[in-house]
Amino acid sequence: MNRNRSIGLLISCEHAGMDVPQKYTPLFAGHKSILHTHRGYDLGALLLAKHMAKALNGTLFYTPITRLLVDVNRSLRRRTLFSEYTKPLATWDKQSILNTYYHPYRERVHQAIKNKVNEDGQVLHIAVHSFTPVWKGAKRDVDIGLLYNPQRGIEKSCAVSWRKEILRLQPQWKVRMNQPYRGKPGGLCATMRREWGDSSYAGFELEINQNFVLSGDKRWEQLKKIVIQSVEKILSDFEKF
């Protein structure tokens, strides 16, 4: 790695909203309430992503379209790419959704990373997500999840330092590595890793427990502050990884 090159920061939010394009609203007739749940979007994720991008001077990308239309954080081969509301559609209609919403979003992120790699030499990509506190009746024992590929040395070293910094700022939080999901397969970061090597690209999914949003302003504000401080530390130390 060239130690004299800088690092660019890119923030993305793949489950930012619950919008349904007018053409597809009939698909959710009688089921509109599902759009307001964790299945429809990631509560708080866009607010945090915007706050991070502004405070850290990062480039922000997000899509307001509900993941129940098409999940832009899934590869084309994943069975969860389309939900039960869109799976019954004809092949040509699914392709139209992909061409209109899925591919353009991913291409914008891809091009931005390419530009930053060319300009800065390295890119730190943080995809901001949130998760429901209770899954299938069980409480999740995670406050913050840092999802990454442990086979990539820079990502592993960065994740260890990132967790350590968050815990230094708030020792009581439960910060887990590759929980509540695995960081290696399937997501947008995994796709981008296949394009760029370890020395050019480091991709993370930052998963926050939705309890931070639901429990009130004080805890939510604390989370935003600590996330910003911890990422600032990671950016300043990145050349060490």
Backbone bond lengths (Angstrom), bond angles and torsions (degrees), N, CA, C in turn:
res aa  C-N    CA-C-N  psi(-1)  N-CA   C-N-CA  omega(-1)  CA-C   N-CA-C  phi
1 M - - - 1.451 - - 1.519 110.88 -
2 N 1.313 115.94 140.83 1.457 121.02 178.33 1.522 108.78 -83.44
3 R 1.290 117.90 109.59 1.460 121.96 -174.44 1.534 112.73 -71.22
4 N 1.331 116.89 -13.94 1.452 119.33 -177.09 1.524 112.86 -88.03
5 R 1.318 117.19 -3.03 1.444 120.21 -178.82 1.523 110.09 -93.25
6 S 1.329 116.00 150.95 1.459 121.25 -176.84 1.523 110.25 -89.96
7 I 1.334 115.78 -177.72 1.452 120.55 -179.92 1.522 109.50 -127.05
8 G 1.313 116.04 136.86 1.453 121.59 176.47 1.517 110.18 -99.40
9 L 1.324 117.17 147.40 1.465 122.53 -178.70 1.517 110.12 -111.01
10 L 1.316 115.75 127.39 1.459 121.89 176.06 1.516 109.03 -124.33
11 I 1.320 115.98 128.47 1.464 122.88 178.48 1.527 107.96 -111.56
12 S 1.326 116.52 133.95 1.459 118.92 175.52 1.527 110.17 -132.83
13 C 1.323 114.88 159.63 1.469 120.55 179.71 1.526 107.23 -144.57
14 E 1.314 116.39 102.50 1.459 121.48 -171.98 1.528 113.95 -84.19
15 H 1.314 116.96 -19.16 1.465 120.23 -179.71 1.533 109.17 -122.29
16 A 1.331 114.12 51.83 1.466 120.20 -170.48 1.517 113.85 -75.64
17 G 1.320 118.53 -30.24 1.452 119.33 -172.58 1.512 113.87 -143.55
18 M 1.330 114.43 -178.58 1.466 121.70 -176.67 1.526 111.52 -121.64
19 D 1.330 117.40 19.42 1.461 120.91 -177.08 1.525 111.64 -66.40
20 V 1.309 114.59 142.89 1.462 121.95 173.53 1.529 107.40 -123.36
21 P 1.321 118.95 119.25 1.464 120.63 176.54 1.531 110.36 -55.98
22 Q 1.318 116.55 143.61 1.466 121.20 -173.80 1.525 112.83 -52.57
23 K 1.319 116.45 -36.63 1.459 121.27 -178.45 1.522 112.26 -58.83
24 Y 1.344 116.13 -28.53 1.464 120.14 -173.35 1.531 113.36 -108.14
25 T 1.320 117.80 5.62 1.469 119.19 -179.92 1.523 113.18 -61.02
26 P 1.349 119.91 -33.14 1.469 118.01 177.83 1.523 113.70 -59.81
27 L 1.318 117.57 -24.51 1.470 120.17 179.65 1.522 111.84 -63.88
28 F 1.328 116.28 -25.83 1.462 120.41 -175.68 1.531 112.23 -108.43
29 A 1.314 116.81 14.42 1.464 120.61 177.95 1.529 109.45 -59.24
30 G 1.318 115.76 126.41 1.455 120.91 -177.73 1.514 114.16 80.76
31 H 1.332 116.75 -0.64 1.466 120.69 -178.38 1.536 111.34 -131.25
32 K 1.315 117.79 21.19 1.459 120.34 -174.59 1.523 112.68 -63.20
33 S 1.330 116.84 -26.73 1.464 119.55 -178.36 1.524 111.94 -64.11
34 I 1.338 117.22 -27.67 1.465 120.23 -179.29 1.522 111.44 -63.87
35 L 1.336 116.31 -26.06 1.461 120.46 -178.81 1.521 111.84 -66.42
36 H 1.321 116.65 -23.83 1.466 121.53 -177.27 1.522 112.82 -92.19
37 T 1.317 117.06 3.73 1.457 121.18 179.02 1.531 109.99 -100.07
38 H 1.332 115.71 179.52 1.468 120.62 178.93 1.520 111.99 -62.91
39 R 1.309 117.73 -17.62 1.462 120.26 177.31 1.521 111.25 -75.72
40 G 1.327 116.41 -27.86 1.454 119.69 -177.30 1.514 113.95 -85.37
41 Y 1.330 116.45 -33.95 1.471 121.05 -178.67 1.514 109.53 -163.73
42 D 1.339 116.12 172.41 1.467 121.86 179.34 1.518 109.45 -99.91
43 L 1.307 115.80 103.85 1.455 121.90 -178.88 1.535 111.22 -56.21
44 G 1.327 116.24 126.70 1.467 121.39 175.09 1.511 115.02 84.13
45 A 1.335 117.82 -14.58 1.465 120.21 -173.41 1.536 111.84 -64.50
46 L 1.322 117.09 -44.73 1.462 119.25 -178.12 1.529 111.18 -67.14
47 L 1.315 117.71 -39.25 1.464 120.36 178.23 1.524 110.67 -60.58
48 L 1.318 116.22 -43.74 1.463 120.13 178.67 1.525 110.54 -67.09
49 A 1.314 117.50 -43.14 1.473 121.11 -179.49 1.532 110.65 -60.74
50 K 1.324 117.36 -43.34 1.469 120.67 179.17 1.521 110.58 -64.88
51 H 1.312 116.64 -41.30 1.464 121.24 179.41 1.530 110.28 -62.76
52 M 1.317 116.67 -43.03 1.460 121.14 179.81 1.522 111.22 -64.68
53 A 1.323 116.14 -46.24 1.463 120.05 -178.02 1.520 111.19 -61.36
54 K 1.334 116.69 -41.39 1.463 120.50 -179.76 1.520 111.68 -68.60
55 A 1.328 116.93 -45.97 1.456 121.01 -175.94 1.521 112.67 -71.21
56 L 1.335 116.38 -30.76 1.465 120.88 -173.39 1.524 112.87 -107.65
57 N 1.330 116.03 4.99 1.468 121.13 179.47 1.528 111.09 57.21
58 G 1.330 115.22 44.33 1.455 120.64 179.42 1.519 111.31 -100.15
59 T 1.306 116.68 158.68 1.459 122.23 175.93 1.523 108.58 -84.49
60 L 1.342 116.41 130.17 1.460 121.19 -174.36 1.519 111.50 -111.69
61 F 1.330 115.90 134.90 1.458 122.93 172.04 1.523 108.19 -130.29
62 Y 1.331 116.48 137.62 1.460 120.17 175.27 1.520 109.53 -154.95
63 T 1.306 115.24 160.42 1.461 120.72 175.73 1.524 108.80 -124.09
64 P 1.349 117.48 130.32 1.460 120.63 179.95 1.524 113.80 -83.59
65 I 1.341 117.16 -4.10 1.463 121.17 -176.42 1.533 110.21 -76.36
66 T 1.314 116.48 134.34 1.459 120.17 -178.91 1.520 112.24 -59.88
67 R 1.300 115.29 143.87 1.465 122.13 177.75 1.529 111.32 -65.59
68 L 1.340 116.89 -15.79 1.464 120.58 179.27 1.526 112.27 -77.49
69 L 1.328 116.82 -12.76 1.463 119.94 170.92 1.524 108.94 -83.31
70 V 1.318 115.74 -55.04 1.458 122.63 172.06 1.519 107.22 -157.48
71 D 1.317 116.87 139.63 1.457 121.14 -176.92 1.525 108.84 -96.42
72 V 1.325 116.34 104.58 1.469 120.39 -176.82 1.526 112.15 -72.31
73 N 1.329 117.34 -5.61 1.465 120.73 176.17 1.528 111.90 -98.08
74 R 1.313 117.32 18.19 1.456 121.96 177.66 1.524 109.36 -122.79
75 S 1.317 116.14 146.56 1.458 119.56 175.83 1.523 109.36 -72.80
76 L 1.309 115.90 164.22 1.462 120.73 -177.58 1.519 112.17 -63.48
77 R 1.311 117.33 -21.33 1.473 121.02 -177.54 1.530 113.33 -90.43
78 R 1.322 117.25 -9.87 1.471 119.08 -176.53 1.527 111.07 -75.74
79 R 1.317 115.89 139.02 1.462 120.32 -177.39 1.530 112.20 -68.89
80 T 1.328 117.08 -17.81 1.459 120.52 179.77 1.532 112.62 -93.23
81 L 1.329 117.04 10.12 1.461 120.07 177.42 1.523 110.36 -57.93
82 F 1.326 116.28 -45.42 1.457 122.25 175.05 1.526 108.96 -110.90
83 S 1.317 116.54 146.25 1.466 121.50 179.85 1.528 110.05 -88.68
84 E 1.307 115.87 178.44 1.464 119.84 178.43 1.530 112.11 -63.64
85 Y 1.346 116.14 -16.11 1.464 119.44 179.86 1.529 111.85 -84.49
86 T 1.309 117.42 -22.96 1.462 120.56 -177.87 1.528 113.88 -114.09
87 K 1.311 117.65 -16.33 1.473 119.56 178.36 1.522 113.55 -58.01
88 P 1.355 119.29 -35.88 1.469 119.28 -179.47 1.524 114.38 -70.64
89 L 1.326 118.85 -9.34 1.453 121.25 -178.12 1.524 111.35 -64.55
90 A 1.314 114.75 155.92 1.461 120.38 176.75 1.521 109.95 -64.96
91 T 1.308 115.87 155.50 1.464 121.05 -178.18 1.519 111.64 -56.73
92 W 1.326 117.28 -41.71 1.469 120.21 -178.43 1.527 111.20 -65.68
93 D 1.355 116.66 -33.07 1.464 120.29 -179.96 1.532 110.26 -72.58
94 K 1.321 116.19 -38.87 1.466 119.74 175.71 1.529 110.46 -63.34
95 Q 1.326 116.14 -40.97 1.460 119.31 179.14 1.512 111.05 -64.30
96 S 1.319 116.74 -35.50 1.459 120.88 176.93 1.527 111.11 -63.33
97 I 1.335 116.88 -40.42 1.463 121.35 177.09 1.527 109.88 -63.46
98 L 1.315 115.99 -44.17 1.469 120.03 179.18 1.526 110.85 -61.69
99 N 1.325 116.51 -44.13 1.462 120.83 -177.51 1.518 112.92 -69.33
100 T 1.324 116.31 -28.59 1.469 120.59 -176.09 1.520 112.73 -89.99
101 Y 1.335 118.14 -36.20 1.465 121.00 -171.27 1.537 113.74 -120.50
102 Y 1.310 117.45 -41.25 1.467 121.22 -173.46 1.520 112.37 -77.06
103 H 1.305 116.88 -60.23 1.461 120.44 -175.74 1.535 113.27 -63.64
104 P 1.339 119.94 -42.94 1.475 119.04 179.46 1.523 112.97 -60.79
105 Y 1.329 117.34 -39.98 1.463 119.54 179.28 1.520 111.03 -64.26
106 R 1.309 116.08 -48.49 1.458 120.01 -179.06 1.528 111.71 -64.48
107 E 1.306 116.82 -35.55 1.455 119.65 179.34 1.525 110.98 -68.35
108 R 1.329 117.35 -36.95 1.479 119.97 177.70 1.529 110.43 -63.04
109 V 1.325 116.12 -43.90 1.465 119.74 178.54 1.533 109.83 -64.93
110 H 1.311 116.42 -44.82 1.456 121.51 179.93 1.523 111.01 -58.29
111 Q 1.314 117.08 -46.49 1.461 120.84 -178.30 1.518 111.14 -66.15
112 A 1.332 117.20 -38.34 1.467 120.53 178.91 1.524 111.06 -64.48
113 I 1.324 116.46 -41.18 1.470 119.68 177.10 1.524 110.16 -64.33
114 K 1.312 116.23 -44.08 1.465 120.14 178.28 1.524 111.43 -57.50
115 N 1.338 115.98 -44.48 1.466 119.94 179.22 1.519 111.73 -63.47
116 K 1.339 116.32 -41.69 1.457 119.95 -178.74 1.529 111.87 -69.56
117 V 1.320 116.62 -36.40 1.466 119.28 176.12 1.525 109.56 -62.87
118 N 1.326 116.61 -42.16 1.470 120.70 179.58 1.527 111.93 -66.14
119 E 1.347 115.95 -36.33 1.460 120.18 -176.54 1.521 112.76 -84.29
120 D 1.329 115.76 -43.21 1.464 120.47 -170.71 1.524 114.25 -107.85
121 G 1.323 116.57 -19.49 1.457 119.79 -178.87 1.505 113.61 93.37
122 Q 1.347 117.26 -34.48 1.462 122.15 -179.63 1.523 109.71 -139.36
123 V 1.326 115.41 151.59 1.459 121.92 177.86 1.521 109.53 -130.91
124 L 1.319 115.52 132.55 1.459 121.81 168.09 1.521 106.44 -104.85
125 H 1.318 116.42 115.30 1.465 122.92 -178.60 1.521 108.23 -109.59
126 I 1.322 116.24 119.40 1.461 121.53 177.11 1.523 108.29 -115.59
127 A 1.327 116.07 113.57 1.457 122.23 176.59 1.531 107.77 -94.62
128 V 1.318 116.35 117.38 1.466 121.62 -171.86 1.527 110.41 -93.07
129 H 1.331 114.95 126.48 1.461 121.35 -179.99 1.535 109.38 -138.56
130 S 1.327 115.40 167.55 1.458 120.37 173.07 1.522 108.70 -136.94
131 F 1.331 116.18 160.29 1.457 120.18 -177.24 1.516 110.70 -134.30
132 T 1.325 115.52 151.45 1.451 121.54 179.90 1.531 110.49 -68.54
133 P 1.327 118.17 138.28 1.472 121.00 -177.21 1.527 114.03 -64.52
134 V 1.326 116.39 -26.84 1.466 120.92 -178.14 1.521 108.56 -123.76
135 W 1.329 116.02 127.71 1.458 121.04 -179.40 1.519 109.38 -127.52
136 K 1.335 115.66 120.21 1.458 122.56 -179.34 1.526 111.35 54.07
137 G 1.326 114.73 41.18 1.459 121.18 175.62 1.509 115.67 84.19
138 A 1.322 117.70 -5.67 1.472 121.42 -177.67 1.527 110.12 -108.72
139 K 1.321 115.53 135.95 1.462 120.86 177.21 1.523 109.65 -75.46
140 R 1.310 115.75 133.07 1.463 120.39 179.51 1.518 110.27 -83.96
141 D 1.323 115.32 127.65 1.462 121.72 -175.83 1.534 110.17 -90.31
142 V 1.319 116.12 52.94 1.459 122.79 -176.85 1.524 108.74 -142.13
143 D 1.332 116.46 134.04 1.457 121.04 171.24 1.527 110.76 -97.29
144 I 1.320 115.63 -46.95 1.455 121.70 178.97 1.524 108.44 -134.81
145 G 1.319 115.97 133.17 1.457 121.09 175.31 1.514 110.40 -112.97
146 L 1.316 116.49 134.41 1.460 122.56 175.55 1.525 107.21 -111.29
147 L 1.321 116.58 108.86 1.454 122.15 -175.41 1.525 109.58 -101.98
148 Y 1.327 116.02 129.76 1.459 121.65 -175.97 1.523 109.16 -157.52
149 N 1.332 116.29 175.98 1.459 121.75 176.50 1.527 108.70 -98.79
150 P 1.324 118.57 109.40 1.474 120.84 -176.33 1.521 113.84 -67.73
151 Q 1.328 117.65 -10.77 1.460 120.46 178.05 1.521 112.23 -84.54
152 R 1.319 116.50 -7.66 1.462 120.69 177.62 1.526 108.03 -101.66
153 G 1.324 115.69 117.29 1.463 120.94 -169.93 1.504 114.57 -59.32
154 I 1.333 117.68 -43.50 1.461 120.05 -178.35 1.517 110.58 -66.19
155 E 1.322 116.74 -42.94 1.468 119.36 179.15 1.524 111.10 -62.00
156 K 1.320 116.87 -42.10 1.465 120.28 179.95 1.521 111.32 -63.53
157 S 1.328 117.30 -47.40 1.464 120.91 179.98 1.519 111.14 -63.93
158 C 1.322 115.56 -41.09 1.462 120.45 179.71 1.524 111.08 -64.48
159 A 1.331 116.73 -43.04 1.460 121.03 -179.58 1.525 111.47 -62.07
160 V 1.326 116.43 -42.63 1.468 120.72 178.72 1.526 110.54 -60.68
161 S 1.329 116.36 -45.52 1.470 120.41 179.86 1.513 111.70 -68.34
162 W 1.324 116.70 -37.94 1.468 120.84 179.72 1.528 110.22 -63.22
163 R 1.326 116.30 -47.07 1.468 120.27 178.09 1.532 110.44 -59.91
164 K 1.314 116.52 -44.34 1.458 121.09 -179.17 1.527 110.96 -60.25
165 E 1.322 116.64 -39.95 1.466 120.11 -178.69 1.523 111.13 -70.17
166 I 1.321 117.81 -41.45 1.460 119.65 177.56 1.524 110.49 -60.64
167 L 1.318 116.44 -44.19 1.462 120.76 -179.29 1.528 111.79 -68.86
168 R 1.308 117.44 -29.10 1.462 119.51 174.63 1.532 109.97 -64.92
169 L 1.312 115.84 -38.43 1.462 120.98 -179.26 1.525 112.68 -78.93
170 Q 1.339 115.87 -31.23 1.471 120.33 179.61 1.535 108.70 -148.10
171 P 1.351 116.60 86.80 1.467 121.59 -174.53 1.523 114.48 -63.07
172 Q 1.327 118.03 -20.26 1.456 120.09 -174.53 1.529 113.30 -82.59
173 W 1.308 117.07 -13.19 1.459 119.32 -178.49 1.521 111.36 -75.31
174 K 1.309 114.95 150.75 1.458 122.05 176.93 1.527 107.82 -99.43
175 V 1.314 115.04 99.88 1.463 122.26 -178.22 1.521 107.71 -104.03
176 R 1.314 116.83 113.75 1.466 122.16 -174.23 1.525 111.09 -110.67
177 M 1.314 114.89 147.79 1.458 121.83 176.62 1.529 109.16 -93.93
178 N 1.326 115.69 127.02 1.466 122.17 -179.00 1.524 112.56 51.73
179 Q 1.309 115.02 44.71 1.454 123.85 171.02 1.539 107.34 -141.49
180 P 1.313 118.84 148.81 1.464 128.76 2.47 1.529 114.34 -80.78
181 Y 1.331 117.19 6.59 1.464 121.34 175.86 1.522 108.82 -129.49
182 R 1.319 116.26 164.27 1.461 120.83 173.66 1.525 109.41 -81.21
183 G 1.317 116.58 144.92 1.453 120.13 -176.19 1.509 114.88 -94.55
184 K 1.308 117.46 -10.97 1.469 119.55 -173.09 1.526 114.07 -80.14
185 P 1.344 119.82 -47.91 1.461 118.80 -171.38 1.526 113.64 -95.00
186 G 1.328 114.65 156.28 1.459 120.51 158.33 1.504 120.76 85.59
187 G 1.325 119.53 -43.54 1.451 121.31 -170.22 1.516 114.45 -80.02
188 L 1.329 114.65 179.74 1.459 120.97 -179.75 1.525 111.49 -60.71
189 C 1.317 117.25 -40.86 1.470 120.25 179.15 1.520 111.07 -60.44
190 A 1.332 117.06 -38.90 1.462 120.49 179.33 1.521 110.98 -62.05
191 T 1.326 116.05 -38.86 1.465 119.98 177.90 1.525 110.55 -64.01
192 M 1.324 117.07 -43.68 1.458 120.91 -177.92 1.527 111.80 -68.59
193 R 1.328 117.11 -30.12 1.474 119.55 177.40 1.524 111.59 -62.69
194 R 1.315 116.18 -32.57 1.466 119.08 -179.52 1.528 111.48 -68.83
195 E 1.319 116.70 -18.94 1.468 121.29 -179.02 1.521 111.93 -89.48
196 W 1.340 115.71 -36.19 1.461 119.24 -174.60 1.524 111.02 -126.38
197 G 1.325 115.01 146.20 1.449 121.28 -179.68 1.515 112.96 -76.05
198 D 1.304 113.81 173.59 1.461 122.51 -176.71 1.528 112.70 -58.85
199 S 1.309 116.93 -33.88 1.457 120.14 -176.46 1.521 113.34 -79.29
200 S 1.348 117.31 -12.81 1.465 121.06 -178.49 1.519 112.96 -107.23
201 Y 1.325 117.31 -30.62 1.465 121.03 -171.69 1.519 110.95 -136.35
202 A 1.324 115.76 132.19 1.459 122.23 171.14 1.519 107.65 -128.38
203 G 1.328 116.60 119.67 1.457 120.81 -176.53 1.514 112.51 -118.28
204 F 1.329 116.01 133.48 1.463 122.23 -179.91 1.523 110.00 -132.56
205 E 1.307 115.69 144.68 1.451 120.33 164.99 1.528 106.73 -102.26
206 L 1.303 115.05 121.61 1.459 121.49 175.37 1.520 107.41 -94.26
207 E 1.324 116.41 113.17 1.467 122.34 -178.76 1.522 109.49 -107.38
208 I 1.328 116.20 121.30 1.456 120.20 178.86 1.529 109.96 -113.70
209 N 1.317 115.52 140.23 1.452 121.36 176.61 1.528 109.55 -67.08
210 Q 1.317 116.80 130.73 1.459 120.34 -177.96 1.528 113.05 -65.57
211 N 1.328 117.04 -10.70 1.467 119.88 174.30 1.526 111.83 -59.74
212 F 1.342 117.09 -27.38 1.462 119.53 178.29 1.518 110.84 -62.33
213 V 1.307 117.05 -37.21 1.463 121.18 178.79 1.519 110.45 -78.44
214 L 1.319 116.06 -40.91 1.460 121.12 -173.47 1.518 113.49 -74.86
215 S 1.332 117.38 -22.89 1.467 120.25 -173.77 1.526 113.79 -86.89
216 G 1.325 117.70 -2.58 1.472 119.03 173.86 1.512 114.35 117.80
217 D 1.324 114.50 169.55 1.459 121.54 -171.64 1.523 113.87 -61.98
218 K 1.335 118.25 -39.54 1.461 120.73 -173.89 1.526 111.26 -61.66
219 R 1.318 117.58 -49.19 1.467 120.99 -178.35 1.529 110.89 -70.32
220 W 1.311 116.27 -37.09 1.458 121.33 178.50 1.526 110.86 -63.93
221 E 1.311 116.77 -44.01 1.466 120.83 178.61 1.528 111.07 -66.03
222 Q 1.321 115.91 -37.22 1.468 119.60 177.46 1.524 110.62 -62.99
223 L 1.326 116.00 -42.54 1.462 119.44 178.97 1.527 110.80 -59.61
224 K 1.321 116.92 -49.20 1.465 120.17 -178.08 1.525 110.93 -59.25
225 K 1.314 116.45 -42.29 1.456 121.01 -179.61 1.529 111.32 -63.02
226 I 1.326 116.69 -45.70 1.462 120.32 -176.88 1.521 111.31 -70.66
227 V 1.323 117.60 -37.60 1.467 119.91 176.45 1.518 110.26 -60.46
228 I 1.330 116.57 -45.59 1.472 120.48 179.54 1.529 110.41 -60.48
229 Q 1.315 117.02 -48.30 1.467 120.60 -178.28 1.522 111.56 -62.77
230 S 1.320 116.79 -39.24 1.463 119.90 -178.34 1.527 111.36 -69.94
231 V 1.322 117.66 -38.44 1.462 120.06 178.79 1.529 110.32 -70.36
232 E 1.315 116.77 -36.87 1.478 119.56 175.32 1.527 110.32 -57.53
233 K 1.321 116.19 -41.77 1.461 121.07 179.25 1.528 110.72 -64.90
234 I 1.320 116.99 -43.12 1.461 121.36 179.70 1.522 110.76 -63.18
235 L 1.311 116.57 -43.01 1.466 120.22 179.63 1.529 111.23 -63.26
236 S 1.319 116.28 -40.36 1.464 119.80 -178.91 1.523 111.99 -69.17
237 D 1.336 116.24 -27.50 1.471 120.74 -177.59 1.516 113.36 -100.08
238 F 1.320 118.07 3.48 1.463 120.05 -166.40 1.527 113.35 -59.87
239 E 1.321 117.19 -34.42 1.457 118.53 -177.74 1.528 113.42 -67.12
240 K 1.344 116.22 -12.74 1.454 119.83 178.53 1.532 112.64 -80.46
241 F 1.329 115.70 -18.62 1.469 118.69 -173.43 1.527 111.09 -78.98
